[in-house]
Amino acid sequence: MKWCARPLTNIHYCPFWVGNARTIPPNWGMFLKMEQETRKAYSNPLLPTSQFVMCGNCFRADMYKGCAFGCDYCFANNRGGKFERDFQVANVDLIRKWFKEAIEDGDVSNIKKECLNHRVPIHLGGLSDPFQKCEEKYRASYRFLEISKYYNYPVNISTKTAHLDDMYWEILDPNIHTFSLSILGYSDEYVRTWESATPLATERIAFAKELKERGFWVSIRIQPIIDINEVEKLIRASDKYVDYYTVEHLKLPIDNASACKRLLEKMYGVKTQLVAKGREYEFDSLTKRKNIEYIKSITDVKIGCGDNDLHVLSDSLNCCGIDTMPRAFKNWLKYNSMYIKMTGKRDVWTPQANCNQCFNGDCVIKGFSQMKQYVDRAFVQQYGDPNQLSLF
């Protein structure tokens, strides 16, 4: 019998089998130590993103820096994040330490610990997929979910996977874990035009069905919207199995000319006017609005609008639908421009710790240090009069 490297299915942390016996090789501890010494840990695996100014589900966790799913439109790569070329794995033991200090010891000395202490729901998979191929080797996402199970902590999981090994079902809990499956269209040819290594849409829809049968809250993120005909096919094939859809149109990075050229070539035949907004080229607002109205006309499932200029067309108070998730998710970050615009309410909890680490250095505003300051500024920029009447 020989040692053979194979993906593990129901043994924790060890990708080795011997014959039919599941065991750990005698040099496994040395192997782990060598690997940990040679691989730099991902230094920023848990933190609210700068999107907190408009998003209530921005407390993100990523167990990997880098993603092997090969999506051409990926903003993390196209904006120069170098996620494909700089792969790193999170130090899950350090994350466990933060949980203990915040929840058990009451430490609120920084923004991440203050959010943990308040039990702000975490979005797992904000920048890279938690169940990409490397998860078979490192099991960092599994270990993170173990922590959330131990502390009964709510986690919304964003993924493009279509399968989980049995070991995950032993720790996943519909009361504290929800799923947002990303799918951009329905036909195999269309999906492969934009994604080289993801499961096909039919496989991910089947996974959504399995999740619903297991009692989980499930949404599909139709992101990015490029071809409305593909969106319609996807919705008609999936709306029996989901609680929510989030829709968001394709954006092209202005500061990455090669990515823009490549993506525009793939968009040949798509009729739209692209307009420059900040760092990106976007579909024009009229096209986006028509697409959203059409989507709403073909399904009774609630819709959330991820495009910043159309947040108010959402059927809930946050474009991902976090306010429709189980009760454990009630402490989502409500103090944001979308929530205030939709409700007119400002008397909700907001973190007091310094939030400037959530931004790139050039985005930090002199004299600002708290989320409330940034949100109030963003609200005026987006909507104007801060004393407007609520929409709902």
C-alpha positions in Angstrom: 0.0 0.0 0.0 1.3 3.5 -0.9 0.5 7.0 0.3 -1.7 8.6 -2.2 -2.8 12.3 -2.3 -6.5 12.4 -2.8 -9.3 14.9 -1.9 -10.6 14.0 1.5 -14.3 13.5 2.0 -15.0 12.7 5.6 -11.8 13.0 7.6 -10.7 16.3 9.0 -7.7 18.1 7.6 -5.8 15.2 6.1 -5.8 14.5 2.4 -4.1 11.1 2.6 -5.6 7.6 2.5 -3.9 4.2 3.0 -5.7 1.5 1.1 -9.2 1.5 2.5 -8.0 2.8 5.9 -8.3 6.4 6.9 -5.2 7.4 8.8 -2.6 10.1 9.3 1.0 9.6 8.0 3.7 9.7 10.6 5.4 12.7 9.0 2.1 14.7 8.7 2.9 17.1 11.5 6.3 17.9 9.9 4.6 18.4 6.5 2.2 20.9 8.0 5.0 22.8 9.8 7.1 23.1 6.6 4.1 24.3 4.6 3.1 26.9 7.2 6.6 28.2 7.3 6.9 28.6 3.5 3.4 30.0 2.8 2.6 33.5 3.9 -0.8 33.7 5.7 -3.5 35.9 4.2 -3.2 39.0 6.4 -6.7 40.4 5.9 -9.2 37.6 6.2 -11.9 39.3 8.3 -13.0 42.9 8.1 -15.9 45.1 7.0 -15.4 46.4 3.5 -15.6 50.0 2.4 -19.0 49.1 1.0 -20.5 49.6 4.5 -21.6 53.1 3.3 -24.3 51.4 1.2 -24.4 47.7 2.2 -25.6 46.0 5.3 -23.9 42.7 4.6 -20.3 44.0 4.2 -18.6 42.3 7.2 -16.8 39.8 5.0 -14.6 36.9 5.6 -12.3 35.3 3.0 -10.3 32.2 3.8 -8.3 32.4 0.6 -6.6 35.3 -1.3 -7.1 34.2 -4.8 -9.7 32.1 -6.7 -9.3 29.3 -9.2 -12.8 29.5 -10.7 -11.5 31.6 -13.6 -14.3 34.1 -14.1 -13.3 36.7 -16.7 -15.5 39.4 -15.1 -14.1 39.0 -11.6 -13.7 42.5 -10.0 -11.1 41.3 -7.5 -8.7 40.4 -10.4 -9.7 43.0 -13.0 -9.3 45.9 -10.5 -5.7 44.9 -10.0 -6.1 42.8 -6.9 -3.7 40.2 -8.2 -5.8 37.5 -6.6 -4.8 34.9 -9.2 -1.1 35.6 -8.8 -0.8 36.0 -5.1 -2.5 33.0 -3.5 -2.6 32.9 0.3 -4.5 31.0 3.0 -6.1 32.6 6.1 -4.7 31.8 9.6 -7.9 30.3 11.0 -6.4 29.9 14.4 -6.0 33.7 14.5 -9.6 34.2 13.5 -10.6 31.8 16.3 -8.6 33.9 18.7 -10.5 37.1 17.5 -13.8 35.3 18.1 -12.8 34.3 21.6 -11.5 37.8 22.5 -14.6 39.6 21.1 -17.4 37.2 22.2 -16.0 35.6 25.4 -13.8 38.4 26.7 -15.8 41.4 25.5 -12.9 43.0 23.6 -14.1 45.7 21.2 -10.7 47.4 20.7 -11.0 47.4 16.9 -13.7 47.4 14.2 -13.7 43.7 13.5 -13.9 42.7 17.2 -16.6 45.3 17.8 -18.6 43.7 15.0 -18.0 40.2 16.3 -19.0 41.3 19.8 -22.3 42.7 18.4 -22.8 39.5 16.4 -22.9 41.3 13.1 -23.5 38.6 10.4 -20.5 37.6 8.4 -20.4 37.3 4.6 -18.1 34.4 3.8 -16.7 34.7 0.3 -16.7 38.4 -0.4 -13.6 38.3 -2.6 -12.8 34.6 -3.3 -14.9 31.5 -3.3 -14.8 29.6 0.0 -15.2 26.2 -1.7 -12.8 26.5 -4.6 -10.5 23.6 -5.4 -7.9 24.5 -2.8 -10.5 23.9 0.0 -10.0 20.2 -0.6 -6.4 20.6 0.6 -6.5 23.4 3.2 -10.1 23.1 4.6 -9.9 26.7 5.9 -13.5 27.4 5.1 -14.5 24.2 6.9 -12.6 25.3 10.0 -14.1 28.7 9.8 -17.6 27.2 9.7 -16.7 25.1 12.7 -16.0 28.3 14.6 -19.3 29.8 13.6 -21.1 26.6 14.7 -19.3 26.7 18.1 -20.4 30.3 18.7 -23.8 29.9 17.0 -22.7 32.8 14.8 -24.6 33.8 11.6 -22.8 33.4 8.3 -24.1 34.1 4.8 -22.1 32.0 2.3 -21.4 33.2 -1.2 -20.2 30.5 -3.6 -20.3 29.0 -7.1 -19.9 25.5 -5.9 -22.4 22.7 -6.6 -21.4 20.1 -4.1 -20.3 19.8 -0.4 -18.7 16.8 1.2 -20.6 15.1 4.0 -18.4 16.6 6.7 -19.8 20.1 5.9 -23.4 19.0 6.5 -22.4 17.9 10.0 -21.6 21.5 11.0 -23.9 23.5 8.7 -27.1 24.8 10.4 -30.1 26.4 8.6 -30.6 28.7 11.6 -27.2 30.4 11.3 -26.0 29.6 7.8 -27.5 30.8 4.5 -26.4 30.4 0.9 -26.1 32.9 -2.0 -25.2 31.0 -5.1 -23.7 33.1 -8.0 -24.9 32.2 -11.5 -24.8 34.6 -14.4 -27.0 32.7 -17.0 -28.3 29.3 -17.9 -27.0 27.7 -21.1 -23.7 25.8 -20.9 -22.2 27.7 -23.9 -23.0 31.1 -22.3 -21.6 30.2 -18.9 -18.4 28.9 -20.4 -17.9 32.1 -22.4 -17.4 33.9 -19.1 -16.3 31.2 -16.6 -13.8 28.5 -17.4 -13.8 26.3 -14.2 -17.1 26.7 -12.4 -19.9 24.1 -12.2 -22.5 24.6 -14.9 -25.7 26.5 -14.1 -27.8 23.3 -14.1 -25.5 21.8 -11.5 -25.7 24.9 -9.3 -29.5 25.0 -9.6 -29.6 21.3 -8.5 -27.4 22.4 -5.5 -29.9 25.2 -4.7 -32.7 22.6 -4.7 -30.7 20.3 -2.3 -30.1 23.3 0.0 -33.8 24.1 0.1 -34.7 20.5 0.8 -32.2 20.6 3.7 -34.0 23.7 5.1 -31.5 26.5 4.2 -32.4 30.0 3.1 -31.1 30.2 -0.5 -30.6 33.0 -2.9 -29.2 33.2 -6.4 -27.0 36.2 -7.2 -27.5 36.8 -11.0 -24.2 38.6 -11.3 -23.2 40.0 -13.6 -26.2 40.5 -15.8 -25.1 40.7 -19.4 -27.7 39.0 -21.6 -31.3 39.4 -20.3 -32.4 36.3 -22.3 -30.0 34.1 -20.3 -31.3 35.7 -17.1 -34.9 34.8 -18.0 -33.9 31.1 -18.7 -32.1 31.0 -15.3 -35.0 32.3 -13.4 -37.6 30.1 -15.0 -35.4 27.1 -14.2 -34.7 28.0 -10.6 -37.3 30.2 -8.9 -39.0 27.1 -7.3 -35.9 26.6 -5.2 -34.8 30.0 -4.0 -36.0 32.6 -1.5 -34.4 35.6 -3.1 -32.6 36.9 -6.2 -29.9 39.6 -6.2 -29.3 41.1 -9.6 -26.4 43.3 -10.7 -25.1 44.3 -14.1 -21.7 43.9 -15.6 -19.1 46.6 -14.8 -15.9 47.1 -16.7 -12.8 48.5 -14.9 -11.7 51.8 -16.4 -8.2 51.5 -15.0 -7.6 48.1 -16.7 -7.5 48.6 -20.5 -6.7 45.0 -21.4 -9.6 43.6 -19.2 -12.0 46.2 -20.8 -11.0 45.1 -24.3 -11.3 41.4 -23.5 -14.7 41.8 -21.9 -16.1 44.1 -24.6 -15.2 41.5 -27.3 -17.2 38.9 -25.4 -20.1 41.3 -25.2 -20.4 41.5 -29.0 -24.1 41.7 -29.9 -25.3 43.0 -26.5 -27.2 46.2 -27.1 -26.4 48.8 -24.4 -24.8 52.1 -23.9 -21.9 52.0 -21.5 -21.3 55.0 -19.3 -18.3 55.9 -17.1 -19.1 56.0 -13.3 -16.2 56.4 -11.0 -13.7 53.6 -11.6 -16.0 51.6 -13.9 -18.0 51.5 -17.2 -21.6 50.5 -16.5 -24.7 49.7 -18.4 -26.8 52.9 -18.7 -29.5 53.3 -16.0 -32.4 53.1 -18.4 -31.3 49.6 -19.7 -30.7 48.4 -16.2 -34.1 49.7 -15.0 -35.9 48.0 -17.9 -34.0 44.7 -17.2 -35.0 44.8 -13.5 -38.7 45.6 -14.3 -38.7 42.6 -16.7 -37.2 40.3 -14.2 -39.8 41.3 -11.6 -42.5 40.6 -14.2 -41.5 36.9 -14.7 -41.1 35.8 -11.0 -42.8 36.3 -7.6 -39.5 35.8 -5.8 -38.2 39.0 -4.1 -35.5 40.9 -6.0 -32.6 42.9 -4.7 -30.8 45.4 -6.9 -27.0 45.5 -6.5 -26.4 48.4 -8.9 -25.7 51.4 -6.7 -28.0 53.7 -8.7 -30.9 51.3 -8.4 -30.8 50.1 -4.8 -34.2 51.6 -4.2 -35.9 49.2 -6.6 -35.1 46.4 -4.3 -37.9 44.4 -2.6 -36.1 44.4 0.7 -33.9 46.7 2.8 -30.6 45.3 1.6 -29.8 44.2 -1.9 -28.6 40.7 -0.8 -31.9 40.1 1.2 -30.1 39.8 4.6 -33.2 41.3 6.2 -35.2 38.3 5.0 -32.8 35.7 6.4 -33.4 33.8 9.7 -33.6 35.7 13.0 -29.9 35.1 13.8 -29.1 37.7 11.1 -31.0 40.5 12.8 -27.9 42.5 13.7 -26.9 43.3 10.1 -25.3 46.7 9.7 -28.4 48.9 9.1 -26.7 52.2 9.3 -26.0 52.6 5.6 -27.3 54.9 2.9 -29.7 52.3 1.3 -31.4 51.5 4.6 -31.7 55.1 5.6 -33.2 56.0 2.2 -35.6 53.1 2.3 -36.8 53.7 5.9 -35.9 57.2 6.9 -34.4 55.8 10.2 -31.1 56.7 11.6 -31.5 55.6 15.3 -29.8 52.2 14.8 -26.6 50.7 16.1 -23.4 51.6 14.4 -19.8 50.7 15.4 -17.7 53.3 17.2 -14.2 51.9 16.5 -12.0 53.4 13.9 -13.0 52.2 10.5 -10.3 53.7 8.3 -8.6 50.3 7.9 -11.7 49.3 5.8 -10.5 51.6 3.0 -7.5 51.8 0.8 -5.3 54.6 2.0 -6.2 57.1 -0.7 -9.9 56.8 0.2 -9.6 57.8 3.8 -11.0 61.2 4.5 -9.1 63.5 6.8 -10.8 63.9 10.1 -13.1 60.9 9.7 -12.7 57.7 11.7 -16.3 56.3 12.3 -18.7 54.5 10.0 -21.4 57.1 10.7 -19.3 59.9 9.3 -18.7 58.0 6.0 -22.3 56.9 5.7 -23.7 60.4 6.2 -21.4 61.8 3.6 -22.2 59.0 1.1 -25.9 59.5 1.7 -25.7 63.2 0.7 -23.6 62.3 -2.3 -26.0 59.6 -3.5 -29.4 61.0 -2.6 -29.0 64.7 -1.7 -31.2 66.1 1.1 -30.5 64.1 4.3 -34.0 64.9 5.6 -35.8 63.2 2.8 -39.0 61.1 3.5 -38.6 57.4 3.6 -39.6 55.3 0.6 -41.4 52.7 2.7 
